[in-house]
């Protein structure tokens, strides 16, 4: 999955600017108290990436289903070591996207496993990065197109945000038998 390079450049620039002006962050400001495990609940709406399939409707409209598009719901655990301003998290989620036509089940499903490190910055800002693994990735053609099972894919992500809201860029390539 690829997101346009202007978005990646903007993200890298913003992270660099935030990191260069960084002052000492208060413990617990962004990710919890050091030395304690906690629960992570994760929800994301994601878009972008390469076109996987174009759906053409009877009335002439089209919908592009992209590799990075979908909704992810997940959860896991996090731990912030004493003496380090980094919160480590491991999450497992399910990412899915469907066509806008409710009469079909055409779409993409996948399990998402992430290991991230998040560093709190001042004023409740944060930066994060880590590896991402997509497994059980499947394009369900629902009889309109052949189903496609993709190989497991490993990529990386970087992101930044403020409090509970953030943006991120994930780099990943899918491979499968078409």
N, C-alpha and C positions, 0 to 999 in steps of 0.2 A: 504494500500500500504506500502510495506517495501522496504528499500534500504539496501544493504548489510551492516553488522555491521562494517567492516573495513573502509568503507566510512564514516559512522557516527563517528567512533573514530577519524579519520583524521580531520573531520570537527570540532569536539569539541576541539581537541588539538590545531588546528590552531586558533580558536576563543580565547581560553585561553591564547595562546602565544601573540596574538595581544593585548588582553585586559591587560595583565600583564605588557607590555612594553608601555602602552598608555601614551602619554603626552597630554597636553591641546590642543584640536583642535580649530582652528579658527572658529568663527561663520560663517555660510554660506559655509563652505568648502565643505560639501558633500550633503547637502539636502535643501538649500535655506535659505532665511532670516527669522529670528524669527518674529512671530506675523502676518504672512501672509499665506493665503490659496494659494494653487497652484494645477495645473493639473498634474496628473500622467498618463503616457502612459506605458503600460507593454507588453512585448513580451518575451517569454521564450521557449526554446527547452528543453524538459525534458525526462529522461529515467530512467529505473530501476523499481523495484517493483516486485510483484508476477506475475507469468504467469496467464493470464485469459483465453487465448485461443491459440492454435497452429493451424496455417493455413498450410495445405499441398497442394502444387501446383502439377499440372499434370506432370511436368518434374522432380518431386522429391524434389525440394527445399522446405524448411519450413520457416515460419516466426512466431516468438513468439510475441503476443501482450500482453504487460505487463500493470499492473494497473497504474503505474506511468508515462508511456510513453505518449508523445504527444507534441503538440504545443499549447501554451496558448497565446491568444491575449486579452488585456483588458485595462481598464482605470479607473480613479477615482479621488479622491482629497487627498491632504496632508496638514497638518498644523504643524508648529513648534512653540510651545509656547515660549513666552519670558521667559528667566530665566531657561529653560531646554534644554540640548543639545540632545533632542530626537525629531525626526520627525515622526509624526503619520500619517498613510495613510490608506485609505479604498478604495479597488479596487474590481471591478466586471469584470470577464472575461469569455471566452469560451475556454475550452480545448478539443482538438480532436486528434484522431489518426485514420488512415486508413491503410488497407493493401497496399502492394506495387503493387498489381494488380489493374490497373485502370478500369477494367471491373466490379468491385464490389463496394459496399458501406459498406463493412464489417469493423466495427471499433467501437470506444467508443467515446461518447460525454458527456460533463458535464459542468455545470456552476460552476465557482470558485469564492468564495467571501472570501476576506482576510482583516484582520485588523492587521497592523504591526507597530512596533516601530523600527526606525533605529537610531543608534547612530554613529555619525561621529568620526573617529579616525584620527591620524596624517597621513600625506602624502596621503590624499584622500582615505584612507581605511575606511570601515564601517562594522558594524555588525547589524543584524536585527533578529527579532523574532516576533511571533504572531500566533493567531489561524487562521485556514483555514477551510472553509466549502465547501464541494462539494455537489451540489444538481442537480436534473434532470439527474443523471448519468444513461446512457443507453448503453448497448452493442447491436449494430445493427447487427444482423446475416445475413441480406440481403438474406434470404431464404436458406442459407447454414447451419446455425445453428439457434436454437431458439433465439429470442430477449430476453434480460434480463434487467429488470429495477431494479437498486440497490437503497437501502434506502439512505437517506441523511447521510452524514458522516462528522464528525468534527474531526480535527486533529490539529497538531501543526507543525510549521516550525522554523528552525534557519538557518542563512546564514551569509556569509561574502563576501566582494568583494572589488574591487578597481575601483573607478570612476563609469563607466556604466556597468561593468562586474562583475558577482558574481556567487557563487555556493551556493546551499542550500540543506538541507535535510528536507523532509516532512514525518511525520509519520501519516498514516491514514489507516483504515481498511474499506473495502467495505463489505456490507452484502446485500443479495438479495435472491429472489426465483429462484433457478436453476432448 
